[in-house]
Amino acid sequence: MLALLDGTLADPDAPLVRVDDLGLLRGDGVFETILVVDGKPRELDPHLDRLARSAAMMDLPEPDRAAFERAVSLVLDNWTGGREVALKLVFTRGVEGGDGTPTGFALGMDIPAKVIGQRADGLAAVTLDRGIEPGLAERAPWLLLGAKSLSYAVNMAALREAERRGASEVVFTTSSGSVLEGPTSTLIMVRGRTLTTPPSTLGILPGTTQAALFRAATREGWAVRVEPIAVDDLYEADGVFLVSSVRKITRVHTLDGKSLPDSTELHEELVDLYESEY
Ligand code: PLP
């Protein structure tokens, strides 16, 4: 199901975007993926805030929030698929040499079966060097670290490398062995009743799912921390999780070929916490 920013529905199987759109030619644009359950979008405002933040980081025009909200409603009002929708908002710099009018749309899609399986079964991940160091994001803002840009080719290449190594997910690290994030997810480490995630100042995306989980956990008396995590810490933890709008809370059971402590029960607790927000 596809809706445009002028408030109309479009056929997702018909041509829509021009071949000279800079989103296509250069990945020059931003996006969000929002989870919708039973017609209700989760964390819509934080996603729209982050879309605006990513656009600002790339000197794009400010996305028309009301137009995106209307496109979201249009898709959801007309959705005929399953209970859950992955709702993508896309906003590009528009056509090469054009008048600067951005291209934007909201596209509803089913959640991939593989991801749903991994929510239940957990997954194996590998650590991969992302080649960034603390301080780089601030020192070199043109690298767009922490922007949700359409240039995800590196993230997808990392996932293919994980597959080559017999795993299905990636934990990106700095060259000095500090944990960053997954290619499409935030990492959360649990020890006792404390949840820890790395700070977005390292050049990673501030996650809406992580924020929702931390909100629920704080309410229920857990401690939450935003601080650097060394890769070695992950092996000592009670649980390691990759979380995102589409993945929800997914357990990492194996890291770089080594089994992590069984966190099945902890996973259930975190899922309950997260779901209690909605
Ligand atoms: N980090 C990256 C690089 C992502 O692409 C995503 C989501 O796609 C996340 C983290 C998790 O963000 P959220 O929980 O807002 O979906």
Residues whose N, C-alpha, C, O or C-beta is under 5 A from the ligand:
A	BS01	PLP	T33 E181 G182 P183 T184 S185 T186 L205 P206 G207 T208 T209 Q210 V243 S244 S245
